[in-house]
């Protein structure tokens, strides 16, 4: 499989920001903004999945009762 050697538009934008020196507070603020952005995206996708499959609280309770671990067997 051949991989692309081109940078994405996000990578280019971030690289352009690297030329600025930020203090710790600014860096923490940017980290928080990025975390919030991706958390919101994930939450929206989960909401869409629940709506698409008509899942509700019953499904969450069902999942909480599942035991999907493989039993431990010493060698």
C-alpha positions as CSV (number, residue, x, y, z in Angstrom):
1,X,0.0,0.0,0.0
2,X,1.4,3.4,-1.0
3,X,1.1,6.2,1.6
4,X,0.7,9.8,0.7
5,X,3.6,12.1,1.5
6,X,1.5,15.2,1.3
7,X,0.5,17.1,4.5
8,X,-3.2,17.6,5.2
9,X,-4.7,21.0,5.4
10,X,-4.9,20.6,9.2
11,X,-1.2,19.7,9.4
12,X,-0.2,22.7,7.3
13,X,-2.3,25.1,9.5
14,X,-0.8,23.7,12.7
15,X,2.7,23.9,11.4
16,X,2.1,27.6,10.6
17,X,1.1,28.2,14.2
18,X,4.3,26.6,15.5
19,X,6.3,29.7,14.7
20,X,4.6,31.5,17.6
21,X,5.9,31.1,21.1
22,X,3.1,30.6,23.6
23,X,3.1,30.9,27.3
24,X,1.8,28.0,29.4
25,X,-1.7,29.5,29.9
26,X,-2.1,29.9,26.1
27,X,-0.9,26.4,25.4
28,X,-3.3,25.0,28.0
29,X,-6.2,27.0,26.5
30,X,-5.4,25.6,23.0
31,X,-5.3,22.1,24.4
32,X,-8.6,22.6,26.1
33,X,-10.2,24.0,22.9
34,X,-9.0,21.0,20.9
35,X,-10.2,18.5,23.5
36,X,-13.6,20.2,23.6
37,X,-13.9,20.2,19.8
38,X,-13.1,16.4,19.5
39,X,-15.3,15.6,22.6
40,X,-18.2,17.4,21.0
41,X,-17.7,15.6,17.7
42,X,-17.6,12.2,19.5
43,X,-20.8,13.1,21.4
44,X,-22.6,14.1,18.3
45,X,-21.7,10.8,16.6
46,X,-22.9,8.8,19.6
47,X,-26.1,10.8,19.7
48,X,-26.7,10.1,16.0
49,X,-25.9,6.4,16.5
50,X,-28.4,6.2,19.4
51,X,-31.1,7.9,17.3
52,X,-30.4,5.8,14.2
53,X,-30.8,2.6,16.2
54,X,-33.5,3.9,18.5
55,X,-31.5,3.1,21.6
56,X,-32.3,4.5,24.9
57,X,-31.6,4.1,28.6
58,X,-32.6,0.4,28.4
59,X,-29.7,-0.2,26.0
60,X,-27.3,1.5,28.3
61,X,-28.5,-0.6,31.2
62,X,-28.2,-3.8,29.0
63,X,-24.6,-2.9,28.2
64,X,-23.8,-2.2,31.9
65,X,-24.8,-5.8,32.7
66,X,-22.6,-7.4,29.9
67,X,-19.5,-9.4,30.9
68,X,-17.3,-9.5,27.8
69,X,-14.1,-10.4,29.6
70,X,-12.2,-13.5,28.7
71,X,-11.8,-15.7,31.8
72,X,-8.3,-15.7,33.2
73,X,-6.5,-19.1,32.8
74,X,-3.0,-19.3,34.1
75,X,-0.4,-20.9,31.8
